[in-house]
Amino acid sequence: MTQTPSTAAAAPPRRPQLSDVSLSAVTAGLVAVAVSYAGPLLVVLGAAGAAGLTPAQTASWVWAISVGSGIVCIALSLLTRMPVVVAWSVPGAALLITALADHSYSDAIGAYIVAAVLGLLLGATGWFGRLLAVVPRPILAAVLAGVLLPFVLKVAGAVVASPLVAGGLVAAYLLGRRFVPKYAVLLALLSGIALAAASGQVSLPPLTLEFSAALWTVPTFSLQAVMGISVPLLIVTMAGQNGPGLAMMHTSGYEPNDRLLLGTSAAASLAFAPLGAHSINLAAITAGICAGREAHQDPARRYVAGVSCGVFFILFGVFAGPIVALLGAVPEALVTATAGVALVGALQGAFTDALAPGRREPAVVEAAVATLMVTASGVAPFGIVAPFWGIAAGSLVYLLLRQTTAARRRTGGAG
């Protein structure tokens, strides 16, 4: 059953208690970080390889985005008592696959700093939050649904590709939802790992516990890097990450302080940029894992999942090398299926907020459908990510249909 906005989430934050800690919340944090490392981190590694970065620069980049994200997750989750999850900009990293090679590394670091300063200005002043407040909430929920839907749909493909591992994982999840809802995702993950190991699909590589190191780079600034990296990085991060991240919080029943969350994330980006972090921002996909019912039935205790996510981010960042090797040893179908089942609750909540019948005027519902279609399509003209175009399309449809309906009412025409 979908969680409605909770009174606990709206109440003043209470002091953290040891009794708030639950295995399901800790598991949600672990799954969120594992999903980040199994997918989004590969985009970062791809960008580093395309730009010809040295192993030390690449390791520092991974260290900076992991440790920076972890610190912000822990601090904001404890401060707000909400499951605040931040991570690095995946569309931003994808942008850097082509853009980074055109500039020196120190110029790129300078461009990251400029993007962080601009993000801090938009976030801490509340300008971005006020801009989002103008957009009807069902449209924002539809953006979130469009972002989550492809990940959930991939579960079916994973089951077809690997019936034993992914199929067994999904079956374990459904049994868990029936008998032990709090631990459904954990049961699914453990079952998938056991089935993969039993079928010989896990081959552990030689591992050495080595600490990843941070490398400070003195930034330099060029207009070309600012225009080629800073501006597009800011756009895709705000539209593709922070917007859906705030929508995720609202859909899960929380009322986040956008100035605090966005301002703190941008400040962390600024602080960790000289170490290689291209962006630290609100997460949407992994936030759905920590803010949904699978983390805990009580929304007031889900902040533990955000704290857990932060702890694992720091741990994974410090031991980035062996962790990436371990994740590479498990079947891709296992990671895909785990992410999909962990996001089912969040997707259900987004659909409910966007398309609930009988509660919305027709213009809003149709606008939400248009938003969902464009966002889920993944289109990215001019290099600007699909969530931006989804919001634009939904807002345009809403304004058009609302004005048409109002004109018909004034003239007494039939609808």
C-alpha positions as CSV (number, residue, x, y, z in Angstrom):
1,M,0.0,0.0,0.0
2,T,1.3,3.4,-1.0
3,Q,2.4,5.7,1.9
4,T,0.5,8.9,2.1
5,P,2.2,12.1,3.3
6,S,2.9,11.4,7.0
7,T,2.3,13.6,9.9
8,A,5.7,12.4,11.2
9,A,7.3,13.9,8.1
10,A,5.6,17.2,8.7
11,A,6.2,17.4,12.4
12,P,9.3,19.1,13.9
13,P,12.4,16.8,13.6
14,R,12.9,14.7,16.7
15,R,16.2,13.6,18.0
16,P,17.7,10.5,16.5
17,Q,17.3,7.3,18.5
18,L,19.1,4.0,18.4
19,S,15.7,2.3,18.2
20,D,15.1,4.0,14.8
21,V,17.8,1.8,13.2
22,S,16.3,-1.1,11.3
23,L,17.8,-3.8,9.0
24,S,15.5,-2.8,6.2
25,A,16.7,0.9,6.3
26,V,20.4,-0.1,6.4
27,T,19.8,-2.5,3.5
28,A,18.1,0.3,1.5
29,G,21.2,2.4,2.0
30,L,23.5,-0.4,0.9
31,V,21.3,-1.2,-2.2
32,A,21.2,2.5,-3.2
33,V,25.0,2.8,-3.1
34,A,25.5,-0.6,-4.9
35,V,23.2,0.6,-7.7
36,S,25.1,3.9,-7.9
37,Y,28.4,2.0,-8.2
38,A,27.1,-0.6,-10.6
39,G,25.7,1.9,-13.1
40,P,26.3,5.6,-12.7
41,L,29.9,5.2,-11.6
42,L,30.6,3.4,-14.9
43,V,29.6,6.7,-16.7
44,V,32.2,8.5,-14.6
45,L,34.9,5.9,-15.5
46,G,33.9,6.2,-19.1
47,A,34.4,10.0,-19.0
48,A,37.7,9.6,-17.3
49,G,38.9,7.2,-19.9
50,A,37.7,9.3,-22.8
51,A,39.6,12.3,-21.4
52,G,42.8,10.4,-20.8
53,L,42.9,11.1,-17.1
54,T,45.7,9.4,-15.1
55,P,44.8,6.6,-12.7
56,A,45.5,9.0,-9.8
57,Q,43.1,11.6,-11.2
58,T,40.4,9.0,-11.8
59,A,40.8,7.6,-8.3
60,S,40.6,11.1,-6.8
61,W,37.4,11.8,-8.9
62,V,35.7,8.6,-7.5
63,W,36.9,9.4,-4.0
64,A,35.6,13.0,-4.1
65,I,32.1,12.2,-5.4
66,S,31.8,9.2,-3.0
67,V,33.1,10.8,0.2
68,G,31.5,14.2,-0.6
69,S,28.1,12.5,-1.2
70,G,28.4,10.4,1.9
71,I,29.1,13.3,4.2
72,V,26.1,15.3,2.9
73,C,23.8,12.3,3.1
74,I,24.7,11.7,6.7
75,A,24.6,15.4,7.7
76,L,21.3,16.3,6.0
77,S,19.5,13.1,6.9
78,L,20.3,13.6,10.6
79,L,19.5,17.3,10.5
80,T,16.2,17.0,8.8
81,R,15.2,13.4,9.9
82,M,14.4,12.7,6.3
83,P,16.1,10.2,4.0
84,V,18.1,12.8,2.1
85,V,20.2,11.1,-0.6
86,V,22.7,12.9,-2.7
87,A,25.0,11.6,-5.4
88,W,26.8,12.7,-8.5
89,S,25.2,14.0,-11.7
90,V,24.9,11.1,-14.1
91,P,23.8,13.2,-17.1
92,G,26.7,15.6,-16.1
93,A,29.2,12.7,-16.3
94,A,27.7,11.7,-19.6
95,L,28.2,15.2,-20.9
96,L,31.8,15.1,-19.8
97,I,32.5,12.0,-22.0
98,T,32.8,14.3,-24.9
99,A,33.4,17.7,-23.3
100,L,36.2,16.8,-20.9
101,A,38.7,15.9,-23.7
102,D,38.5,19.4,-25.2
103,H,39.9,21.1,-22.1
104,S,42.8,20.8,-19.8
105,Y,42.1,19.0,-16.5
106,S,42.8,22.2,-14.5
107,D,40.4,24.2,-16.7
108,A,37.8,21.4,-16.1
109,I,38.2,21.8,-12.4
110,G,37.7,25.5,-12.7
111,A,34.6,24.9,-14.7
112,Y,33.3,22.6,-12.0
113,I,33.8,25.4,-9.5
114,V,31.9,27.9,-11.6
115,A,29.0,25.4,-12.0
116,A,29.0,24.8,-8.2
117,V,28.9,28.6,-7.5
118,L,26.0,29.1,-9.9
119,G,24.2,26.1,-8.4
120,L,24.8,27.5,-4.9
121,L,23.3,30.8,-6.1
122,L,20.2,29.1,-7.5
123,G,19.7,26.7,-4.6
124,A,20.6,28.7,-1.5
125,T,18.5,31.7,-2.6
126,G,15.5,29.6,-3.2
127,W,15.2,30.7,-6.8
128,F,15.2,27.1,-8.1
129,G,12.6,26.0,-5.5
130,R,10.3,28.9,-6.4
131,L,10.6,28.0,-10.1
132,L,9.6,24.4,-9.4
133,A,6.7,25.6,-7.1
134,V,5.1,27.2,-10.2
135,V,4.8,23.8,-11.9
136,P,1.7,21.8,-10.8
137,R,2.7,19.0,-8.5
138,P,1.3,16.2,-10.7
139,I,3.6,17.3,-13.5
140,L,6.6,17.0,-11.1
141,A,5.4,13.6,-10.0
142,A,5.1,12.5,-13.6
143,V,8.7,13.6,-14.2
144,L,9.7,11.3,-11.4
145,A,7.6,8.5,-12.7
146,G,9.2,8.9,-16.1
147,V,12.7,8.8,-14.6
148,L,11.9,5.7,-12.6
149,L,9.8,3.7,-15.1
150,P,12.7,2.6,-17.4
151,F,14.6,1.1,-14.4
152,V,11.5,-0.9,-13.4
153,L,10.8,-2.0,-16.9
154,K,14.3,-3.4,-17.2
155,V,13.4,-6.1,-14.7
156,A,11.3,-7.9,-17.3
157,G,14.3,-8.0,-19.7
158,A,16.6,-9.2,-16.9
159,V,14.2,-12.0,-16.1
160,V,14.2,-13.1,-19.7
161,A,18.0,-12.8,-20.0
162,S,18.6,-14.7,-16.7
163,P,15.5,-16.6,-15.6
164,L,17.3,-18.3,-12.7
165,V,19.0,-15.3,-11.1
166,A,16.7,-12.4,-12.0
167,G,13.6,-14.6,-12.0
168,G,14.4,-16.1,-8.6
169,L,15.2,-12.6,-7.2
170,V,11.8,-11.3,-8.3
171,A,10.0,-14.3,-6.9
172,A,11.8,-13.8,-3.6
173,Y,10.8,-10.2,-3.6
174,L,7.1,-11.0,-4.1
175,L,7.3,-13.6,-1.3
176,G,8.9,-11.1,0.9
177,R,6.2,-8.5,0.1
178,R,3.6,-11.1,1.1
179,F,5.2,-12.4,4.3
180,V,8.0,-10.0,5.5
181,P,7.4,-6.6,3.8
182,K,10.1,-4.9,5.7
183,Y,12.8,-7.2,4.4
184,A,11.5,-7.9,0.9
185,V,14.4,-6.1,-0.9
186,L,17.0,-7.7,1.4
187,L,15.5,-11.2,0.8
188,A,15.5,-10.5,-2.9
189,L,19.1,-9.4,-2.9
190,L,20.4,-12.3,-0.8
191,S,18.4,-14.8,-3.0
192,G,19.8,-13.3,-6.2
193,I,23.4,-13.5,-4.9
194,A,22.8,-17.1,-3.7
195,L,21.4,-18.2,-7.0
196,A,24.2,-16.5,-9.0
197,A,26.8,-18.2,-6.8
198,A,25.1,-21.6,-7.0
199,S,24.9,-21.4,-10.8
200,G,28.6,-20.4,-11.2
201,Q,27.8,-16.9,-12.4
202,V,30.0,-15.2,-9.8
203,S,33.7,-15.2,-10.3
204,L,35.6,-13.2,-7.6
205,P,38.7,-11.5,-8.9
206,P,41.9,-11.2,-6.8
207,L,41.3,-8.4,-4.3
208,T,43.7,-6.2,-2.4
209,L,42.4,-3.7,0.2
210,E,43.9,-0.4,-1.0
211,F,42.8,3.0,0.1
212,S,41.8,5.4,-2.7
213,A,43.6,8.7,-2.5
214,A,42.5,12.2,-3.1
215,L,44.5,14.4,-5.4
216,W,44.3,18.2,-5.1
217,T,44.4,20.1,-8.4
218,V,44.9,23.9,-8.6
219,P,42.0,25.2,-10.8
220,T,42.5,27.4,-13.8
221,F,39.7,29.2,-15.5
222,S,38.9,29.7,-19.2
223,L,35.9,31.1,-20.9
224,Q,35.8,28.1,-23.3
225,A,35.6,25.6,-20.4
226,V,32.9,27.7,-18.6
227,M,30.8,27.8,-21.7
228,G,31.5,24.2,-22.7
229,I,31.3,22.5,-19.3
230,S,29.9,24.8,-16.6
231,V,26.7,26.0,-18.3
232,P,25.6,22.6,-19.7
233,L,26.6,20.9,-16.4
234,L,24.5,23.3,-14.4
235,I,21.5,22.8,-16.7
236,V,21.5,19.0,-16.7
237,T,22.2,18.8,-13.0
238,M,19.4,21.1,-11.9
239,A,16.9,19.8,-14.4
240,G,17.9,16.1,-14.5
241,Q,18.9,15.6,-10.8
242,N,17.8,18.3,-8.4
243,G,14.3,18.7,-9.9
244,P,13.4,15.0,-9.8
245,G,15.2,14.7,-6.4
246,L,12.9,17.3,-4.8
247,A,9.9,15.7,-6.6
248,M,10.9,12.3,-5.1
249,M,10.9,13.8,-1.6
250,H,7.5,15.4,-2.0
251,T,6.0,12.2,-3.5
252,S,7.3,10.2,-0.6
253,G,5.4,12.5,1.8
254,Y,8.1,14.9,2.9
255,E,8.3,18.6,2.8
256,P,12.0,19.3,2.1
257,N,13.7,22.7,2.6
258,D,14.9,23.2,-1.0
259,R,17.3,26.0,0.0
260,L,18.9,23.8,2.7
261,L,19.2,20.7,0.5
262,L,20.3,22.4,-2.7
263,G,22.5,24.9,-1.0
264,T,24.3,22.2,1.0
265,S,24.8,20.0,-2.0
266,A,26.2,22.9,-4.1
267,A,28.5,23.9,-1.3
268,A,29.8,20.3,-1.2
269,S,30.3,20.4,-4.9
270,L,32.4,23.6,-4.5
271,A,34.4,22.1,-1.6
272,F,35.2,18.8,-3.5
273,A,35.7,20.2,-7.0
274,P,39.5,20.7,-6.6
275,L,39.6,16.9,-5.8
276,G,37.8,16.0,-9.0
277,A,34.1,16.1,-8.1
278,H,32.1,17.3,-11.1
279,S,28.9,17.6,-9.2
280,I,27.2,16.6,-5.9
281,N,23.5,16.9,-6.0
282,L,20.2,15.4,-5.0
283,A,19.6,11.9,-6.2
284,A,16.3,10.7,-7.7
285,I,16.7,7.0,-8.6
286,T,18.6,5.9,-5.5
287,A,16.6,8.3,-3.3
288,G,13.5,6.3,-4.3
289,I,15.1,3.2,-2.7
290,C,15.7,5.0,0.6
291,A,12.5,7.1,0.7
292,G,10.1,4.3,-0.2
293,R,8.2,1.8,1.9
294,E,10.9,-0.9,1.4
295,A,13.2,1.2,3.6
296,H,10.7,1.3,6.5
297,Q,6.9,1.3,6.8
298,D,7.2,4.4,9.1
299,P,8.3,7.4,7.1
300,A,9.7,9.1,10.2
301,R,12.3,6.3,10.5
302,R,13.5,6.3,6.9
303,Y,16.1,8.9,7.6
304,V,18.2,6.0,8.8
305,A,18.4,4.8,5.2
306,G,19.8,8.2,4.2
307,V,22.4,7.9,7.0
308,S,23.2,4.3,6.0
309,C,23.6,5.4,2.3
310,G,26.1,8.1,3.4
311,V,28.1,5.6,5.5
312,F,28.3,3.1,2.6
313,F,29.2,5.9,0.2
314,I,32.2,6.9,2.3
315,L,33.2,3.2,2.8
316,F,32.9,2.5,-1.0
317,G,34.8,5.7,-1.8
318,V,37.7,4.9,0.5
319,F,37.9,1.3,-1.0
320,A,36.8,2.2,-4.5
321,G,39.1,-0.1,-6.3
322,P,38.1,-3.4,-4.7
323,I,34.5,-2.4,-4.4
324,V,34.2,-1.8,-8.2
325,A,35.9,-5.1,-8.8
326,L,33.4,-6.9,-6.6
327,L,30.4,-5.3,-8.3
328,G,31.9,-6.3,-11.6
329,A,32.0,-9.9,-10.5
330,V,28.2,-10.3,-10.1
331,P,25.8,-10.7,-13.1
332,E,24.4,-7.5,-14.6
333,A,20.9,-9.0,-14.4
334,L,21.2,-9.3,-10.7
335,V,22.0,-5.5,-10.3
336,T,19.3,-4.6,-12.8
337,A,16.6,-6.7,-11.1
338,T,17.6,-5.5,-7.6
339,A,17.3,-1.8,-8.6
340,G,14.0,-2.4,-10.3
341,V,12.2,-4.2,-7.4
342,A,13.7,-1.6,-5.0
343,L,12.0,1.2,-7.0
344,V,8.6,-0.3,-7.3
345,G,7.2,1.5,-4.3
346,A,8.6,4.8,-5.3
347,L,7.2,4.4,-8.9
348,Q,3.7,3.5,-7.4
349,G,3.7,6.6,-5.3
350,A,4.8,8.8,-8.3
351,F,2.0,7.3,-10.5
352,T,-0.6,7.9,-7.8
353,D,0.5,11.5,-7.3
354,A,0.5,12.2,-11.0
355,L,-2.6,10.3,-12.3
356,A,-4.9,9.7,-9.3
357,P,-8.5,9.8,-10.8
358,G,-11.2,12.0,-9.4
359,R,-8.7,14.4,-7.7
360,R,-7.3,16.3,-10.7
361,E,-8.8,18.6,-13.3
362,P,-8.6,17.0,-16.7
363,A,-5.9,19.5,-17.9
364,V,-3.6,18.4,-15.1
365,V,-4.0,14.7,-15.8
366,E,-3.4,15.1,-19.5
367,A,-0.4,17.3,-18.8
368,A,1.0,14.7,-16.4
369,V,0.6,12.0,-19.1
370,A,2.5,14.2,-21.6
371,T,5.2,14.8,-19.1
372,L,5.5,11.0,-18.4
373,M,5.7,10.2,-22.1
374,V,8.4,12.7,-22.8
375,T,10.5,12.0,-19.7
376,A,10.3,8.2,-20.1
377,S,11.3,8.5,-23.8
378,G,14.8,9.6,-22.8
379,V,15.1,12.2,-25.5
380,A,17.9,14.7,-25.1
381,P,17.9,17.3,-27.9
382,F,20.7,19.9,-27.7
383,G,22.3,17.7,-25.0
384,I,19.6,18.7,-22.4
385,V,18.2,15.8,-20.5
386,A,14.7,14.4,-20.9
387,P,13.3,15.5,-17.5
388,F,13.7,19.2,-18.6
389,W,11.8,18.5,-21.8
390,G,9.2,16.6,-19.8
391,I,8.5,19.5,-17.5
392,A,8.4,21.9,-20.5
393,A,6.0,19.7,-22.4
394,G,3.7,19.1,-19.5
395,S,3.6,22.7,-18.5
396,L,2.8,23.7,-22.1
397,V,0.0,21.1,-22.4
398,Y,-1.4,22.3,-19.0
399,L,-1.4,26.0,-20.0
400,L,-3.0,25.2,-23.3
401,L,-5.7,22.9,-22.0
402,R,-6.5,25.1,-19.0
403,Q,-6.9,28.2,-21.2
404,T,-9.1,26.2,-23.6
405,T,-11.3,24.9,-20.9
406,A,-11.6,28.4,-19.3
407,A,-12.6,29.8,-22.7
408,R,-15.3,27.2,-23.2
409,R,-16.7,27.9,-19.8
410,R,-16.9,31.6,-20.6
411,T,-18.7,31.0,-23.9
412,G,-20.9,28.3,-22.5
413,G,-19.5,25.7,-24.9
414,A,-19.6,22.0,-24.3
415,G,-16.5,20.2,-23.1
